[in-house]
Amino acid sequence: MGGTRAMKDATTNGLDRPGSEPGLAVQCGAAVPQGGAEHEAVARALRRAASCFEHQPRVAELAQAAGLSATRFARACRAQAGISPKSFVQVLTLAAARRHLARGETVLATSLAVGLSGGGRLHDLFTGIERLTPGEYARGGAGLKLAWDEAATPCGPALACSAPRGLCHLAFTAGRGLEAELARARARWPRAEFQRDPRALAPAFELLAARLAGGLGDPRRPVTLLLAGTDFELRVWEALLAIPAGSTVAYGHIARAIGAPSAARAVGRAVGANPIAVLIPCHRVIRASGALAGYRWGESTKRALLAAEGATLAAR
């Protein structure tokens, strides 16, 4: 795969550490220019986001505060502050959520306090993506030890692979088989050392079981996903995390959400390349006609996942 590769931890960005201030994210990128009208416009918009993140401001609202179009603002924000507007709001929201949870507040109360519609949205927020740097990708995982295991789940057997920095592969194996899915994982990490380690993967399978049963897992234990992909793929995978449980969207919706409205087909390819089943919910993407479309791990699995999520929401 081609494309620019970069590393980002979407869950923290340093804003949940004691003594940190939300406004620091405006200054954290080494390439941020010290002057210029566009820089000032971006800084002004991000200050606004920091002051009202609990209302979950949309990109269009922040772009209006900056006096820029939504597309130009999003590009300028990534270039100058090193983070997308949406990720900036998510970082602020996550930092506040952690403070509420640390005080012993319930998941639902915390979700509502930080402007989320429910516990499911909070859980998705606690699933962060860390990207490989270009150098790390070029090394193909050299010097890295990856633990892997296969375990039974309510949707059939699944393979999970984990690196010290996060979960890097999660796939159902009933269709293609364990060896085929393991080969796919090895292709992404060709120079890494793979070692079967059921104990290391037990937390991942516990979380997967909770999600498949309609639960949220423990929001006090954030999940980090270590991913290798093009910038476009990673933007698509991040957008998938924002789809609420029990909801479905079309490929075109994702394309518009990442600022590439004419790239629905490319979005479809990126969705199909998603290496993390369920936790990055590519099963929530369907055709504009309402048809389920394909699913890498089988249409019946996709249908079961959507049905389970819908049933859980209806029971609440």
C-alpha positions in Angstrom: 0.0 0.0 0.0 1.2 3.5 -0.8 0.5 6.8 0.9 1.8 8.9 3.8 2.1 7.1 7.1 2.2 8.9 10.5 1.9 8.0 14.1 -0.9 9.4 16.3 -2.4 8.3 19.6 -6.0 9.5 19.3 -6.8 8.7 22.9 -4.5 11.0 24.8 -2.3 13.6 23.0 -1.1 14.5 26.5 -4.3 16.2 27.5 -5.3 13.8 30.3 -2.1 14.2 32.2 -2.2 16.2 35.5 -1.6 19.8 34.9 -2.1 19.8 31.2 -4.3 22.4 29.6 -6.6 21.9 26.6 -5.1 24.9 24.8 -1.7 23.1 24.6 -2.9 21.1 21.6 -2.9 24.2 19.5 0.9 24.6 20.2 2.0 20.9 20.2 3.0 20.6 16.5 6.6 21.4 15.7 5.6 22.7 12.3 3.0 25.3 13.5 3.9 28.7 12.1 4.2 31.5 14.6 2.3 34.0 12.5 -0.2 34.4 9.7 -3.9 34.9 9.4 -4.7 31.2 8.8 -2.7 30.1 11.9 -4.5 32.7 14.0 -7.9 31.5 12.6 -7.1 27.8 13.4 -5.9 28.8 16.9 -9.1 30.8 17.5 -11.3 27.9 16.4 -9.5 25.4 18.6 -9.8 27.7 21.6 -13.5 27.8 20.9 -13.6 24.0 20.8 -11.8 23.8 24.1 -14.3 26.2 25.7 -17.4 24.2 24.6 -16.3 20.7 23.8 -19.1 19.3 26.1 -21.5 20.5 23.4 -19.6 18.4 20.8 -19.2 21.2 18.2 -19.1 20.1 14.6 -16.4 20.8 12.2 -18.6 23.2 10.3 -19.2 25.2 13.5 -15.5 25.5 14.2 -14.8 26.3 10.6 -17.2 29.2 10.9 -15.4 30.5 14.0 -12.2 30.3 12.0 -13.8 32.1 9.0 -12.8 29.3 6.7 -14.6 26.7 4.6 -15.0 23.3 6.4 -12.6 21.6 4.0 -9.9 24.3 4.2 -10.2 24.5 8.0 -9.8 20.7 8.4 -6.7 20.7 6.2 -5.2 23.8 7.9 -5.9 22.3 11.3 -4.1 19.0 10.5 -1.2 20.9 8.9 -0.7 23.5 11.7 -1.9 21.8 14.9 -1.1 18.2 13.9 -4.6 17.0 14.6 -7.9 17.0 12.9 -10.7 19.1 14.4 -12.8 16.0 15.2 -9.9 14.3 16.9 -9.2 17.5 18.9 -12.7 17.5 20.3 -12.4 13.8 21.0 -9.2 14.3 23.0 -10.8 17.0 25.1 -13.9 14.8 25.6 -11.8 11.8 26.6 -9.7 13.7 29.1 -12.9 15.1 30.8 -14.5 11.6 30.8 -11.5 10.2 32.6 -11.8 12.8 35.3 -15.5 12.0 35.8 -14.8 8.3 36.0 -12.0 8.8 38.4 -14.4 10.5 40.7 -16.6 7.4 40.7 -19.3 8.6 38.4 -21.3 6.1 36.3 -20.6 5.4 32.7 -24.0 6.9 31.7 -23.6 10.0 33.9 -20.1 10.5 32.5 -21.3 10.2 28.9 -24.0 12.8 29.4 -21.7 15.2 31.3 -19.2 15.3 28.4 -21.9 15.6 25.7 -22.2 12.1 24.5 -25.5 10.3 23.8 -24.8 7.3 25.9 -22.3 4.7 27.2 -21.8 3.2 23.7 -20.3 6.4 22.4 -18.0 6.7 25.4 -16.7 3.1 24.8 -15.9 3.9 21.2 -14.1 7.1 22.4 -11.9 4.9 24.6 -10.8 2.9 21.5 -7.8 4.9 20.2 -5.7 4.4 17.1 -1.9 4.6 17.1 -0.3 4.8 13.7 3.0 3.5 12.5 5.7 6.0 11.5 7.1 5.7 8.0 10.3 4.2 9.4 8.4 1.7 11.5 6.4 0.6 8.5 9.5 0.3 6.3 11.1 -2.0 8.9 8.0 -4.3 8.7 7.9 -4.9 12.4 11.6 -5.9 12.6 12.6 -6.4 16.3 8.9 -6.5 17.3 7.4 -9.5 19.1 3.7 -10.1 18.4 1.6 -12.3 20.6 -1.3 -14.2 18.9 -4.0 -16.6 19.8 -7.2 -18.1 18.4 -10.2 -18.4 20.7 -13.9 -19.3 20.5 -16.4 -16.4 20.4 -20.2 -16.1 20.0 -19.6 -15.4 16.3 -17.2 -18.3 15.8 -13.4 -18.6 16.3 -11.3 -15.5 16.1 -7.7 -14.6 15.7 -6.1 -11.8 17.7 -2.6 -10.4 17.5 -1.1 -7.9 19.9 2.0 -5.7 20.0 3.4 -4.1 23.2 1.7 -0.8 22.0 -1.7 -2.2 21.2 -3.9 -4.7 19.4 -2.9 -5.0 15.7 -5.2 -7.7 14.3 -8.6 -9.1 15.1 -10.4 -11.4 12.6 -12.9 -14.2 12.5 -11.4 -17.4 11.2 -14.4 -19.6 10.3 -14.5 -18.4 6.7 -10.9 -18.3 5.4 -9.4 -20.4 8.2 -6.8 -19.7 10.9 -3.8 -20.1 8.6 -5.1 -17.7 6.0 -5.9 -15.0 8.6 -2.6 -15.5 10.3 -0.8 -15.2 6.9 -2.7 -11.9 6.4 -1.4 -10.7 9.7 2.1 -11.8 8.9 1.9 -9.9 5.6 1.3 -6.7 7.5 4.1 -7.4 9.9 6.5 -9.4 7.7 9.6 -9.0 9.9 8.0 -9.3 13.3 8.4 -12.4 15.5 5.0 -14.1 16.0 4.5 -16.2 19.2 1.4 -17.8 20.4 0.5 -16.5 23.8 -3.1 -17.1 25.1 -2.5 -15.2 28.3 -1.4 -12.1 26.6 -4.5 -12.1 24.3 -7.0 -12.9 27.1 -8.0 -9.3 27.7 -8.6 -8.8 23.9 -11.0 -11.8 23.8 -12.7 -10.7 27.0 -13.4 -7.3 25.4 -14.5 -8.9 22.1 -16.9 -11.2 24.0 -18.4 -8.2 25.9 -18.9 -6.3 22.6 -20.5 -9.3 20.9 -22.8 -9.7 23.9 -23.9 -6.1 23.6 -21.8 -4.9 26.5 -19.4 -2.0 26.6 -16.4 -3.5 28.3 -14.6 -1.5 31.0 -14.3 2.2 29.9 -11.6 2.6 32.6 -9.3 0.3 30.5 -8.9 2.1 27.2 -8.0 0.0 24.1 -5.2 1.1 21.8 -5.2 -0.3 18.3 -1.8 -0.3 16.5 -2.4 0.1 12.8 -0.5 0.2 9.6 -2.2 1.8 6.7 -2.3 4.7 4.3 -3.4 8.1 5.6 -6.7 7.6 3.7 -7.3 4.2 5.2 -6.6 5.5 8.7 -9.0 8.4 8.3 -11.7 6.0 7.2 -11.0 3.6 10.1 -11.2 6.6 12.5 -14.5 7.7 11.0 -15.9 4.2 11.6 -15.3 4.6 15.3 -17.7 7.5 15.3 -20.7 5.4 14.0 -23.0 4.8 17.1 -23.8 1.2 18.0 -27.0 0.1 16.4 -26.7 2.6 13.6 -25.7 2.1 10.0 -24.3 4.5 7.4 -23.6 4.4 3.7 -20.2 4.5 2.1 -20.9 8.0 0.8 -21.6 9.2 4.4 -18.1 8.1 5.4 -16.6 9.8 2.3 -18.2 13.1 3.2 -17.2 12.7 6.9 -13.5 12.5 5.9 -13.7 15.4 3.5 -13.6 13.2 0.3 -17.2 13.2 -0.9 -16.4 11.7 -4.3 -14.4 8.8 -2.9 -17.1 6.4 -1.9 -15.5 3.5 -3.8 -12.1 4.2 -2.2 -13.9 4.3 1.1 -15.3 0.9 0.3 -11.9 -0.5 -0.3 -10.6 1.0 3.0 -13.5 -0.5 4.9 -12.8 -3.9 3.4 -9.1 -3.6 4.4 -10.0 -2.9 8.1 -7.8 -5.3 10.1 -9.7 -5.1 13.4 -13.2 -6.7 13.4 -16.0 -5.4 15.6 -13.8 -2.9 17.6 -13.5 -0.8 14.4 -17.1 -1.3 13.4 -16.9 -1.7 9.6 -20.0 -3.9 9.9 -22.1 -0.7 10.4 -21.4 0.4 6.8 -24.0 -0.6 4.2 -25.0 0.4 0.7 -27.0 3.6 0.1 -29.9 1.3 -1.0 -30.0 -0.3 2.4 -28.5 -3.5 1.2 -25.9 -5.0 3.6 -23.2 -5.2 1.0 -20.2 -7.5 1.6 -18.4 -8.2 4.8 -14.9 -9.6 5.0 -15.9 -12.2 7.6 -19.3 -13.1 5.9 -22.6 -11.4 5.4 -24.3 -13.7 8.0 -21.8 -12.4 10.6 -22.5 -8.9 9.7 -26.2 -9.4 10.0 -25.7 -11.1 13.4 -23.6 -8.2 14.7 -26.1 -5.6 13.6 -29.0 -7.6 15.1 -27.2 -8.0 18.4 -26.5 -4.2 18.6 -30.1 -3.4 17.7 -31.5 -5.8 20.3 -29.3 -4.4 23.0 -30.4 -0.8 22.3 -34.0 -1.8 22.2 -33.7 -3.5 25.6 -32.3 -0.4 27.3 
